Amino acid sequence: MQTLLIRLSIAAAPLMLLADPALAQLLNRRPRVVPEIDASTGLLAAAAVLAALAFVWEVRRRRARAVHA
């Protein structure tokens, strides 16, 4: 039961962050101003994430191959 409550609280945290703009309107607060991301910046960010994932995958592959050799 305790692990279920922990998992539910971890899952609820991102949902609470997504609900922040709606709560700001309910409480008459000004919503936060965030910078816009254009397509080229988003593409560069996605490429950086994919490059990092490829690097980690390659390091793990080489380590596994070195252990079996």
Summary of the structure (lengths in Angstrom):
residues: 69
radius of gyration: 20.5
end to end distance: 45.1
largest distance: 64.4
contacts: 111
relative contact order: 0.06
helix: 78%
strand: 0%
